[in-house]
Amino acid sequence: MPKFHLDRTELTGAINVNLTDTEVIPAGTTIFPMSVYQKNEDYQKYANDYDIQFIFDDDIPHLEFYTVPYVDIMAKDSKGGFIGTVGQQCDLESDAPICYINRHLECLIIPLCLHPCN
C-alpha cells in the first residue's frame, strides 16, 4: 500500500484526506503555546521541580527538526529537549502518546501510568 505524508507544519484545524488504498501519515512538527495570561504558580512549580517549562506565546522556541510522524510540542527543558504528543495536537483529554525529543534528536515515548508506578 502506498504511503502519503501529510505535512501538518502549517496546517491548523480539522483536516480530511480521503485517498483510496493509501496510508496517510501526518508529519511535521508544530508548537502548542499557551497564552501568557495562563502563567501561574503551578506552571512555575513544574519548571522549578521537574525542569518542565511549558511554552507560552511570549517565548516560542524555533524548532530545527521535522518529525515523522507528526508531533505537537507543548514544553521544553533546560537540556534542549522537548515534550509533545505524537499524531495529534496537544490535548489533556487525549490518549495520544507523549514523547520526549532530546537535544540529539532521539525520541522516547513516555509511558502513561494509570495506577501508581513502581
Secondary structure, DSSP 8 states (H G I E B T S, - for coil): --EEEEE-TT--S------TT-EEEEE-EEE--B-GGG--HHHHHHHHHH--EE-BTTS--------SS-EEEEEE-TTS-EEEEESS---TT----EEEE-TT--EEEE---SS---
